[in-house]
Amino acid sequence: MIDWLAAPFAYEFMVRATLAALLVGIVCPLIGCYVVVRGLAFFGDALSHSVSPGVVIASLIGASLLLGGLVAGVVVAMGIGLLARRTRLDDQTAIGVVFPVALAAGVALLAARPTFAADLTHILFGSLLGVSAGDLGLTAVVAAIVVAALVVLHRPLTAMTFDPVAARLQGVPVEALHVALLVLLALAIVIAIQTAGNLLVLSLLVTPAATAWLVARSMLAMVLVAPTLGVVASVGGVLLSFHLGVPIGPAVVLLAAAEFGAVAGVTHLVGHLRRRTARPLARCNVSEYDTPE
């Protein structure tokens, strides 16, 4: 077992891939907790497809694709947040306005590149094995920024998540905090694209957080459990990819889904057993109190 676990780390590219997967496995489920509780899954899915203009432009000028995606993701997230804040539109409608524009711009730019299929296919499906030292460093910096921001903003974010009206009355800047959350979500999505691609990145955001939601009794417990599950799925997916020869992105997603299925099955079974054992006790208590003295 030790040899099986250590075998991938004999290769430098696997070390970089595992470190990148570890960072993504922490960041995405952490912010995914707020995505799940606030119902922002559609926004995460739309944003993952809206980074293509930045990626294509970065490819055209020879810049880092990850950096181009970061810039595009932040711009799109701020555009959606500000549009919803400055107009009468809600978040879902603002997404419906901004997302098609960004996606259409990306498609138009892709069509202008005769070799885009060879150069940018990994944006759809991920290319963790191609992570360079520079990309790993940028991923680490972005991950540190997102985690630090979520730690600092945990209390107001939690208040805004469960009761925005009460949070506003307590002086929490709800609108500005919402835009900040969208920007942090954009940063997490872009660094996750290299792991699973924008077709599967939503799973890294939602599945570990949804699994934690099944067992956690508080928001604090949820933000501790979800990254743990995300790390197991991400690093485990890299190991399975190395030994079984399957793509990393699908391996990570399937492992996260297996975690969800196992936890959902256990919680359902435990809940069923509790209901079965509680009913006889309830009948005993009622008969005891109903018996006349």
C-alpha positions in Angstrom: 0.0 0.0 0.0 2.8 2.4 0.8 4.5 1.7 -2.5 1.1 2.2 -4.3 0.7 5.6 -2.6 4.3 6.7 -3.2 4.7 5.6 -6.8 3.3 8.7 -8.4 5.6 11.0 -6.5 8.7 9.7 -8.3 7.7 12.0 -11.1 7.9 15.8 -10.8 4.8 16.5 -12.8 2.8 14.2 -10.6 4.0 16.1 -7.5 2.8 19.3 -9.1 -0.5 17.8 -10.1 -1.1 16.4 -6.6 -0.3 19.7 -4.9 -2.6 21.5 -7.3 -5.3 19.0 -6.6 -4.8 19.4 -2.9 -5.3 23.2 -3.1 -8.3 22.9 -5.3 -9.7 20.2 -3.0 -9.6 22.6 -0.1 -10.7 25.8 -1.7 -13.7 24.6 -3.9 -15.6 22.7 -1.2 -14.9 25.5 1.3 -16.6 28.2 -0.8 -19.0 25.5 -2.0 -20.6 25.5 1.4 -21.9 29.0 0.8 -22.8 28.0 -2.8 -25.0 25.1 -1.5 -26.6 27.0 1.3 -27.3 30.2 -0.7 -28.4 28.3 -3.8 -25.7 29.6 -6.1 -25.0 26.4 -8.0 -26.4 27.9 -11.3 -24.1 30.9 -10.9 -21.1 28.6 -10.4 -22.0 26.6 -13.5 -22.5 29.7 -15.6 -19.3 31.3 -14.4 -17.3 28.2 -15.2 -18.3 28.6 -18.9 -17.8 32.4 -18.9 -14.0 32.4 -18.5 -13.4 31.3 -22.1 -12.8 34.9 -23.5 -10.0 35.5 -21.0 -8.5 32.1 -21.7 -8.6 32.6 -25.5 -7.1 36.1 -25.3 -4.4 34.9 -23.0 -3.6 32.2 -25.6 -3.5 34.7 -28.4 -1.0 37.0 -26.7 1.1 34.1 -25.2 0.1 34.8 -21.6 -0.8 32.3 -18.9 -4.2 30.7 -19.6 -4.8 30.5 -15.8 -4.2 34.2 -15.4 -6.4 35.0 -18.4 -9.2 32.9 -16.9 -8.8 34.6 -13.5 -9.2 38.1 -15.0 -12.2 37.0 -17.1 -13.8 35.2 -14.1 -13.4 38.2 -11.8 -14.8 40.6 -14.4 -17.8 38.4 -15.1 -18.5 37.9 -11.4 -18.3 41.6 -10.6 -20.5 42.4 -13.7 -23.2 40.0 -12.5 -23.0 41.2 -8.9 -23.1 44.9 -9.8 -25.9 44.5 -12.4 -28.0 42.8 -9.8 -27.1 45.4 -7.2 -27.7 48.5 -9.4 -30.8 47.4 -11.2 -34.1 45.7 -10.3 -32.8 42.4 -11.6 -32.2 39.5 -9.3 -29.1 37.3 -9.5 -30.5 34.7 -11.7 -31.7 37.2 -14.3 -28.4 39.1 -14.2 -26.6 35.8 -14.8 -28.9 35.2 -17.8 -27.8 38.6 -19.2 -24.1 38.4 -18.6 -23.4 34.7 -19.1 -24.4 34.4 -22.7 -22.4 37.5 -23.7 -19.2 36.1 -22.1 -19.8 32.7 -23.7 -20.6 34.1 -27.1 -17.4 36.2 -27.0 -15.4 33.2 -26.1 -16.9 31.2 -29.0 -16.3 34.0 -31.4 -12.7 34.2 -30.4 -12.3 30.5 -30.5 -13.6 30.4 -34.1 -11.0 32.9 -35.1 -8.2 30.5 -34.0 -7.6 27.7 -36.5 -5.7 25.5 -33.9 -7.9 26.1 -30.9 -9.0 22.4 -30.7 -5.4 21.3 -30.0 -4.5 24.2 -27.7 -7.6 24.7 -25.6 -9.3 21.3 -25.3 -8.0 20.9 -21.7 -10.1 23.9 -20.7 -13.2 21.7 -21.2 -11.8 18.6 -19.5 -8.9 19.7 -17.3 -5.2 19.3 -17.7 -3.8 18.8 -14.3 -0.7 16.9 -15.5 0.3 19.9 -17.5 0.4 22.3 -14.5 3.7 24.2 -14.6 5.6 25.5 -11.6 4.3 29.0 -12.4 0.7 27.8 -12.6 1.2 26.0 -9.3 2.5 29.1 -7.6 -0.4 31.2 -9.0 -2.9 28.6 -7.8 -1.3 28.6 -4.3 -1.5 32.4 -4.1 -5.2 32.5 -5.3 -6.1 29.6 -2.9 -4.5 31.5 0.0 -6.4 34.7 -0.9 -9.7 32.8 -1.0 -9.2 30.9 2.2 -8.0 33.9 4.1 -10.9 36.0 2.9 -13.4 33.3 3.9 -11.9 33.0 7.3 -12.1 36.7 7.9 -15.6 37.0 6.5 -17.0 33.8 8.0 -19.3 35.4 10.6 -20.8 38.1 8.3 -21.1 35.6 5.4 -22.9 33.1 7.7 -25.2 35.8 9.0 -26.0 37.0 5.4 -26.5 33.4 4.2 -29.1 32.4 6.7 -30.9 35.8 7.4 -29.9 38.6 5.1 -32.6 40.9 6.5 -31.3 40.6 10.1 -27.7 40.9 8.9 -28.5 44.2 7.2 -30.2 45.5 10.3 -27.0 44.6 12.3 -24.9 46.7 10.0 -23.6 44.0 7.7 -22.9 45.4 4.2 -25.0 42.6 2.5 -24.7 43.9 -1.1 -21.0 44.5 -1.0 -20.4 41.1 0.8 -22.5 39.4 -1.9 -20.3 40.8 -4.7 -17.2 39.8 -2.7 -18.5 36.2 -2.4 -19.1 36.1 -6.2 -15.5 37.3 -6.9 -14.1 34.7 -4.5 -16.3 32.0 -6.2 -14.9 33.1 -9.5 -11.3 32.7 -8.3 -12.0 29.3 -6.9 -13.7 28.1 -10.2 -10.8 29.3 -12.4 -8.1 27.4 -10.4 -10.4 24.4 -10.4 -10.8 24.3 -14.1 -7.3 22.9 -14.5 -8.3 19.9 -12.4 -11.7 19.0 -13.9 -12.3 21.4 -16.8 -15.3 23.7 -17.0 -17.6 20.9 -17.8 -17.0 19.2 -14.4 -15.9 21.9 -12.1 -19.4 22.4 -10.7 -19.0 19.0 -9.0 -16.0 20.1 -7.1 -18.0 23.0 -5.7 -21.2 21.3 -4.9 -20.7 17.6 -4.2 -18.3 17.7 -1.2 -20.3 20.6 0.3 -23.6 18.8 -0.3 -22.1 15.7 1.4 -21.1 17.8 4.4 -24.5 19.3 4.5 -26.0 15.8 5.2 -24.0 15.3 8.4 -23.0 18.8 9.7 -25.1 20.4 12.4 -23.7 23.9 12.0 -22.1 26.1 9.3 -18.7 25.8 11.1 -18.9 22.0 11.0 -19.8 22.1 7.4 -16.9 24.3 6.4 -14.6 21.8 8.2 -16.0 18.6 6.8 -16.4 19.7 3.2 -12.7 20.5 2.5 -11.7 17.2 4.1 -14.0 15.3 1.7 -12.7 17.5 -1.2 -9.0 16.7 -0.4 -9.8 12.9 -0.3 -11.6 13.1 -3.7 -9.0 15.3 -5.4 -5.9 13.6 -4.2 -7.5 10.2 -4.5 -8.6 11.0 -8.0 -5.0 11.8 -9.0 -3.8 8.5 -7.5 -6.5 6.5 -9.3 -5.7 8.3 -12.6 -2.0 7.4 -12.3 -2.6 3.7 -11.5 -5.7 3.1 -13.7 -4.9 5.3 -16.6 -8.2 7.3 -16.5 -8.5 11.1 -16.8 -8.0 13.0 -13.6 -11.1 15.2 -13.9 -13.7 12.3 -14.2 -11.8 10.3 -11.5 -12.1 13.2 -9.0 -15.7 13.8 -9.8 -16.6 10.1 -9.5 -14.8 9.8 -6.2 -16.6 12.8 -4.8 -19.9 11.3 -6.0 -19.0 8.0 -4.3 -18.5 9.9 -1.1 -21.9 11.5 -1.4 -23.6 8.2 -2.2 -21.9 6.5 0.8 -22.8 9.3 3.3 -26.3 9.6 1.9 -26.9 5.9 2.3 -25.5 5.8 5.8 -27.5 8.8 7.0 -30.7 7.4 5.4 -30.1 4.1 7.1 -29.4 5.7 10.5 -32.5 7.9 10.2 -34.6 4.9 9.4 -33.3 2.9 12.3 -33.9 5.9 14.7 -37.5 6.1 13.5 -38.1 2.4 13.9 -36.7 2.5 17.5 -38.4 5.7 18.5 -42.0 4.5 17.7 -42.2 1.7 20.3 -40.7 4.0 22.9 -43.3 6.7 22.1 -46.1 4.1 22.4 -44.7 3.0 25.8 -44.6 6.5 27.1 -48.2 7.2 26.0 -49.6 4.1 27.5 -47.7 4.8 30.7 -49.2 8.2 31.1 -52.7 7.1 30.0 -52.9 4.4 32.7 -55.1 5.6 35.6 -53.7 5.5 39.0 
